[in-house]
């Protein structure tokens, strides 16, 4: 009798071998394995840049009609470095997206840090299909090198005061937002399609993952990462939801001014900062391109602009990634 762990390892080696002979189709790879009772098809991003999510879609097609209780497949996805296979860099449970009878369609976005070193990684997909034996996909993915902008931003007395604020009020605002961003609701599938930028403006004054140094009017400095994209637009310009979702925060914050946070998918949120006016409130459901507020220069801002940010399982990820069809249909 072969031990279950050996079966899992054998399946992983076999699938890696099959992957190597498949033709490359852009950045999306497709791998299909046929079992006795079902067919498993894996789609995933073969290459990605630091800060980009890694999309993974697993479609399980039953070869015969299965009972309802047996149709609930499950899957966990994670990636590791080849040198430290036992250490999971990021891990997430896949969630179901709408599908036909006898098909379990699972999807997840794995975040990658903008600090992630370029090179080869191993993507692992452990799944159980229709109450069958556990199986695994193990494939290679490649983080491509990318250069990020480095900038120094001098702050006047007003912004120095905001940046160095350690008041209980500001700390409470940070904690409350973090509590929202760490929430993962598997039923929150509101916008499973490409998103649209929140403004038609194209002039960007800062970019995703800029390496920033703030110098204070009082002396000294701190180094920070810029979590989103800044659009250089005047106060009063319309700001629209990048995708359908639920408003989970809409308030005035010390550091980000009038701010909105929208939940789109399990663990995925969009944020809009420094606005002059809000048009929505917590609990509202908004549609893609619905007006949610007006741009401004509130909070820590050196001029009027809109800050657009995307958070995935707490990690700041590249907003530009979401304006393409990331769902691997």
Secondary structure by P-SEA (a helix, b strand, c coil): cccaaaaaaaaaaaaaaaaaaccccccbbbbbbbcccbbbbbbbbccccccbbbbbbbbbbbcccccccccccccccccccccccccccbbbbbbbccccccbbbbbbbbbbbccccbbbbbbbbbbccccccbbbbbbbbbbbbbbbbbbbbbbcaaaaaaaacccaaaaaaaaaaaaaaacccccccccccbbbccccccccccccccbbbbbbccccbbbbbbcbbbbbcccccbbbbcccccccccccccccccbbbbbccccbbbbbcccccccccccccccccccccccccccccccbbbbbbbbcccccccccccccccccc
